Amino acid sequence: MQVLANTLGALHEFAYSKRNLLTLKDDRVIPVVVRTLSITESAVLVNATRLVAVCAKERSCRRLVSIFSQIVLQTILATVLRHAGGILKNSF
């Protein structure tokens, strides 16, 4: 996880250049980064969030971030609900 956190941190610094940010978009890196938001390791979350924030500032990347964020949130919600059902069933 440390390597992933460091890679995301480096990509965050890399993305401050508009040319580099558009390269991340064209090479389909942004959806991969957004999916890392479902990882619970704090260093990964911090660096992924920082990178997604930089991406969201660019108009051409914002829609892509929004679409994949919704997919990740739906997946997380479905997982929580699935496990919550088992927890509630076991508690009665």
Secondary structure, DSSP 8 states (H G I E B T S, - for coil): -HHHHHHHHHHHHHTTSHHHHHHHHHTT-HHHHHHGGG---HHHHHHHHHHHHHHHHSHHHHHHHHHHHHHHHHHHHHHHHHHHHHHHHHH-
